[in-house]
Amino acid sequence: MAEISAKIDLQQDGIYAIGYIGKDSERSVGGLALDRISKLGGLMEKVVPDIRSLQKPLKEQYRRDPRSSRITLTAKGGETGTPLSCSVDIGRAIYQAEAHTGVGGTGTAACSGDLLLGALAACAQLTCQLVATAMGIQTRHIEVTVNGDMDLKGTLGISKEVPVGFDAIRVKFNVDAPQATPEQLRSLQEKTEQYCVVLQTLLHPPKIAADWVSN
């Protein structure tokens, strides 16, 4: 049984930015209105955007024009010099992927299982941060860890009795919010799980259409 894990860690609940600012600076960063800035020797440590203000015009637009909220994301795989690795182009960045060491890969790049769990970890982390910020929950630390188990005999075709793919995925949220009430933490959990796109997609998978083109 192979276990793959992905972990994303953010110290506190904001968006990290590096830059020097004046002691009493209240300027915006990256166009974001700042609610609070923690400073350490003049180094800007944390930026907390006003999530409600950022999302308000978007929500208003989607209500006025429901079709404008529909988006299509695209990822494209490409060959490399070996059948054990590939490139993944998502439009804004290109990642390298490789077969897991358990099926012959070298272990120098993420396998597709890593990328799947990483997508879940990223989505859960971001959703939790956004919800906590929108709710005004002060946090010292938010960390999401995702683990997934699979039996490699399935993908290697050794046993027809073994399913191909993950047979268990676990998501662990570590939230340090000393001042939050139990009610706030319950609401944070409910809203985070409800609005996490990747989590909901895995829980309620859509139909997948495969189209083969031969040249």
Buried (B, 14 or more C-beta within 10 A) or exposed (E): EBEBBBBBEBBBBBBEBEEEBEEEBEEEBEEBEBBEBEBEEEEBBBBBBBBEEBBEEEEEEBEEEEEEEEEEEEEEEEEEEEEBBBBBEEEEEEBEBBBBEBEEBEEEBBBBBBBBBBBBBBBBBBBBBBBBBBEEBBBEEBBBBBBBEBBBBBBEEEEEEBEEEBEEBEBEBEBEBEEBEEEBBEBBBEBBBEBBEBBEEBEEEEEEEEEEEEE
